Amino acid sequence: MASVHIDARGLHYTPLNQQIRAAVAGGATEIVIDHVLGQRFIGDGLRGDGVTITVNGVPGGDLGMFMSGPTIIVNGNADHAPGNTMDSGTIVIHGSAGDAVAHSMRGGRVFVRDNIGYRGGIHMKQYMEKRPILVIGGAARAFLGEYMAGGLLVVLGLDGSSPISERGLGSGIHGGEIFVRGGVEEKYLGVGARQLAATDAGKKTIEPVLRDFARAFGIDAGPLLTSEYTRITPASARPFANKYTWE
Amino acid sequence: MSIGSVPFKFRVSVDPEQCMVCGRCIENCSYGVFSKENERIKVNSRNCVACHRCLAFCPRDAIDIAEKPTDYRSHPVWTRDVREAIFNQAKTGKIILSGMGNAHPYPIIFDQLVLDACQVTNPSIDPLREPMEMRTYLGKKPAALSLKEFPNGDVELLTKLTPNLQIETPIMIGHMSYGAISLNAQTALAKAVSHVGTFMGTGEGGLHESLYPYQKHMIVQVASGRFGVDINYLERGAAIEIKIGQGAKPGIGGHLPGEKVCADVSCTRMIPEGSDAISPAPHHDIYSIEDLKQLVRSLKEATEWKKPVFVKIAAVHNVAAIAAGIARSSADAVVVDGFRGGTGAAPRVFRDHVGIPIEAAIASVDAKLRQQRIRNEVSLIASGGIRESADIAKAIALGADAVYIGTSALVAMGCRVCGTCYRGQCAWGIATQKPELTQRLDPETASVQVANLIHAWTDELAELMGAAGINSIESLRGNRDRLRGYMLDESLMQVLDVKSVGA
């Protein structure tokens, strides 16, 4: 297993990404980047199954955008839109992340240990075997899962705060599903979303994801598996079907 | 129903003297106008959209179509269109969906601009005899060149150049997605642009694998729905275009209805079959001009700074300031889509009332970029309502580097501008995904027609330029002295920066 260390101190994102690409092309499977401080686009458009990149510090926006394959582990918080339009691979954030996490993600996984900002999982979509998954350990702000067209979104509220306490949850959702640990007040649901208590069968479907999440952060999966969940799904797969008349 | 029936939009008549009851009209009409009864052709005029498919295939010229055969009481305010829209909405309570471009009778500025020609004092150029440079390059140009000279006279260019697109004619084909138009239609356009040496846009529908052979001539689009976008797609395109807005419907997103998402469209867009493809109004990772810079750079970073990135906006009131912001975002070209731009489907109220004409938008964007000394940072592509070669000459003289055509390329393939693209029943096989209709469009034949049109317009453009004593597109660009306004008001002439005829 070839391992490469990169020191990102004072390094612009383009030469940083060039070094990452060169390391992957050279057969590295472990890349550790130290002193990351706000560099955007780390792993942008990067291909590389079986490659793990450890980011020590705080990466800038669009971490792992368009990424196809690699795993990125962030030891710190992340900025705006990690996993933006990501194709496959995994991002694990040992901290919190900003707005539009997993924006338009089409495959792979994003695990955030703590909280995320607004519009998390917006317009996530799925196709055939590609089914993106976003799991948030803490709480999410307004408009979580807006325009969601596919995939799975889970919010756990592990730090004791309420996972959802702002409006627009699943606003315009027309595919995919959102699981929230505990209950969700009806007033927080967005237009086009509906909620039901998750059934045992429903909970069973997310069990492997919860186990993986617990393993990623070294926490006990037990309480996650025994909790009650609310499942939010689209009221219709065709939210705009009845809006128009022909000229 | 208290409102009752409204008059036909079109009356279809079949001349019984000419008709031989061959039934071609029945086969060709996808809207169900014709049927056979007692060995005669029976007509249901109410279904007619005037797409002329029947008329084009009638072997005896037996069919005639008349528009608005029934009169309303005429009134200058309460026009027929206004009254019929009210009837429609009183019945349905819904937003009226329309197709093609702006149908409101606003004056067309292009038609009030005239071009110049040489007489006596400077000679015109004969394009038959003299070389005419119709080639141009799209992308950033350096503000200055830094050179290293060697004692032996050799010169080395030290300035790092940014990737540009080389186009052999300033005419490109704009973004019409697979989904909005058929794969046969996209294939025809792709073959045509490859043949001519220009480019076309994919639209926000991904790139179908059968078009990979033409990818060097395709500009891949990234729009707010991010349909069909992955790293492979970005790398295939010759350039990448971020779609912020569209002239036919500025400020709103798009909905490809589930009916149009067939198996093949589904796989190209990467969404489940039959699901609505919803493109939100904004990009939800762009809420400011700073965020736009981030998206432009994310696309460049993903493709290792090898691809030009275009940003397309609808022409709206503050288009010049917006374009100046885009020019500072690392983008390589700004596409400005005027309010006459076409579409497969747009709310009628947007199509007809939102946005500004391309002529004014291009002139003000070009002026603003020059004022701020950043005109070299971006190329400027004019789009929306380009109908003939004279429009192209005028758009370039107003400051454009190149134009996108859309509707005119479809007309070259048979489209009659019936404006019912949103119904998915296009009898010409263009704006439909129904196999029995799409097979009517032969990509080979249609590509020759589209290429013919681009050739013809390029030749006309060369003639117009030659007559004006101009021998390259780059000398025509922004050359407003070659334009005069005819019956344009003073304030508009100031915006366009042109003089009046006679001045």
Interface residues (C-beta under 8 A of the other chain):
Chain A: Y13 T14 N17 R21 R40 F41 D44 G45 R47 G61 D62 M65 F66 M67 S68 H80 A81 N84 T85 D87 A100 H103 S104 R106 R119 I122 H123 K125 Q126 Y127 K130 E146 Y147 A149 G150 G172 H174 G175 A237 R238 P239 F240 A241 N242 K243 Y244 T245 W246 E247
Chain B: N88 Q89 K91 T92 K94 I95 I96 L97 S98 G99 S224 G225 R226 V229 D230 I231 L234 H255 P257 G258 S266 C267 M270 I271 P272 S275 D276 I278 P280 H284 D285 Q294 R297 S298 E301 A302 T303 E304 W305 P347 R348 G419 T420 Y422 R423
